[in-house]
Structures are given as C-alpha cells and as structure tokens.
Amino acid sequence: MTTQWCRVFPGLPEEVAHARHFVAALVTDRGPVEDAVLVVSELATNAVRHTLSGSAGGRFFVIVGLGADLVRIEVVDQGSELVPHLCHATEREEGGHGLRLIAAFAKNWGYTIWPDGRSVWAELVRASA
C-alpha cells in the first residue's frame, strides 16, 4: 500500500525551496531525506527552467508516494518540446548534471508524457527496506 501526498506550486524559481521543504517534512523518519530533497530540487528546477511551468502563471505539482520499501518523488509540469534525457555535461559546465545525479542513486527514474504536460519521477529505496 502506498500513501501519496500532492501539492501545487507556482512556477517560480523561489518555489523550488518550498517544494524541498514539503518533501523533507513528509520523508523525515520514513526514508532517504537527503536523496529525496535532492531529487525534488532537481526535478522542480527543471520544470521551472525548461517547461511551460516557468512561464507567467505557470505551475508544477509535486507528488510524494511512500510505500513499504520505496519513496517515489514525482514532479508534474506543463510540458515543453524537449524530452527529459541524460546530458553529457562536463564537470566545468554549471547545468546538465541533475538527471545524471538522480540516475546514480535512484532505483528507477523515468517520465510520462501527457496531453497537457508531463511527469518526471524517481524511486528511492527506503532506509528501512
């Protein structure tokens, strides 16, 4: 059985910090807090920077699912023409490392394209699993 929480955030850069606090409050004592906060930070930042969620009046959703052995962090944005993918950024480049970080420590990650947006998610193994 998975318990889920969802919250909508305005598509503004400063809202990424609020998304981190939302996830940290839910995952504390239930899973890998630092990893979950990093995941939502990267996904929410990508939503604001690279999708229509970052446009005037835009928004993004954060969904947190807690199962017996997994924490699932999902960010639903308003879409763009780009598809989420692992970049081949060098260490000197400021951006392009987010999904590589997520892929390195998440059990699974992926995305789903919807008619009016998309969701990008990552599953983390709970500490108790």
C-alpha positions as CSV (number, residue, x, y, z in Angstrom):
1,M,0.0,0.0,0.0
2,T,1.3,3.4,-1.0
3,T,0.3,6.6,0.7
4,Q,0.5,9.7,-1.5
5,W,0.6,13.5,-1.0
6,C,0.4,16.1,-3.6
7,R,0.9,19.9,-3.6
8,V,0.8,22.5,-6.4
9,F,3.5,25.3,-6.6
10,P,3.6,28.4,-8.7
11,G,6.2,28.0,-11.5
12,L,8.7,30.4,-9.9
13,P,12.4,29.7,-9.0
14,E,11.8,30.5,-5.3
15,E,9.1,27.9,-5.1
16,V,11.7,25.1,-5.5
17,A,12.8,25.7,-1.9
18,H,9.2,25.3,-0.8
19,A,9.0,22.0,-2.7
20,R,12.1,20.8,-0.9
21,H,10.6,21.7,2.5
22,F,7.4,19.9,1.5
23,V,9.2,16.7,0.6
24,A,11.6,16.8,3.6
25,A,8.6,17.1,6.0
26,L,7.0,14.1,4.5
27,V,10.0,11.9,4.2
28,T,11.6,12.6,7.6
29,D,11.7,9.4,9.7
30,R,10.3,7.5,6.6
31,G,13.1,7.4,4.1
32,P,16.2,8.9,2.5
33,V,15.6,12.5,3.3
34,E,18.7,14.0,1.6
35,D,18.2,12.0,-1.6
36,A,14.5,12.8,-1.8
37,V,15.2,16.5,-1.3
38,L,17.9,16.4,-4.0
39,V,15.5,14.7,-6.4
40,V,12.7,17.2,-5.9
41,S,15.1,20.1,-6.1
42,E,16.5,18.9,-9.5
43,L,13.1,18.0,-10.9
44,A,11.3,21.1,-9.8
45,T,14.2,23.3,-11.1
46,N,14.0,21.6,-14.4
47,A,10.2,22.2,-14.5
48,V,10.7,25.9,-13.9
49,R,13.6,26.3,-16.2
50,H,12.8,24.1,-19.1
51,T,9.0,23.8,-19.4
52,L,5.9,26.0,-19.6
53,S,5.6,25.7,-15.9
54,G,8.1,28.5,-15.7
55,S,6.0,30.8,-17.8
56,A,3.8,33.6,-16.4
57,G,1.0,31.9,-14.5
58,G,2.7,28.5,-14.7
59,R,2.7,25.9,-12.0
60,F,4.1,22.4,-11.2
61,F,2.9,19.6,-8.9
62,V,4.9,17.6,-6.5
63,I,3.6,14.1,-5.7
64,V,5.3,12.1,-2.9
65,G,4.5,8.4,-2.6
66,L,5.6,6.3,0.4
67,G,5.4,2.6,0.0
68,A,6.8,-0.2,2.2
69,D,10.2,-0.2,0.5
70,L,10.2,2.8,-1.8
71,V,9.8,6.6,-1.8
72,R,8.6,8.0,-5.1
73,I,9.1,11.6,-5.9
74,E,7.2,12.9,-9.0
75,V,7.1,16.4,-10.5
76,V,4.3,17.1,-13.0
77,D,5.0,20.1,-15.2
78,Q,3.2,21.8,-18.0
79,G,5.4,20.3,-20.7
80,S,7.8,21.5,-23.4
81,E,9.1,20.3,-26.8
82,L,12.1,18.8,-25.0
83,V,12.1,15.3,-23.6
84,P,13.9,14.7,-20.3
85,H,17.2,13.0,-21.0
86,L,20.7,12.5,-19.5
87,C,23.0,15.2,-20.7
88,H,26.7,14.8,-21.4
89,A,27.7,17.8,-19.5
90,T,31.4,18.2,-18.4
91,E,32.4,18.9,-14.9
92,R,33.1,22.5,-15.8
93,E,29.5,23.1,-17.0
94,E,27.1,24.6,-14.5
95,G,24.0,22.8,-15.7
96,G,23.2,19.4,-17.2
97,H,24.0,17.2,-14.2
98,G,20.6,16.9,-12.5
99,L,19.2,13.7,-14.1
100,R,22.7,12.1,-14.0
101,L,22.7,12.6,-10.2
102,I,19.2,11.2,-9.9
103,A,20.0,8.2,-12.1
104,A,23.1,7.5,-10.0
105,F,21.3,6.9,-6.7
106,A,17.7,6.2,-7.6
107,K,16.4,2.7,-8.0
108,N,14.5,3.8,-11.1
109,W,13.6,7.0,-12.8
110,G,11.6,8.0,-15.9
111,Y,9.0,10.2,-17.4
112,T,5.5,10.1,-18.8
113,I,4.2,12.5,-21.5
114,W,0.6,13.7,-21.0
115,P,-1.5,15.8,-23.5
116,D,-1.0,18.9,-21.4
117,G,2.3,18.3,-19.7
118,R,4.5,15.5,-18.4
119,S,5.7,13.9,-15.2
120,V,9.2,13.0,-14.2
121,W,9.8,10.7,-11.3
122,A,12.4,8.8,-9.3
123,E,12.1,5.9,-6.9
124,L,14.4,5.8,-3.9
125,V,14.8,2.8,-1.6
126,R,13.6,3.5,1.9
127,A,16.2,3.1,4.6
128,S,14.0,0.6,6.4
129,A,13.8,-1.7,3.3
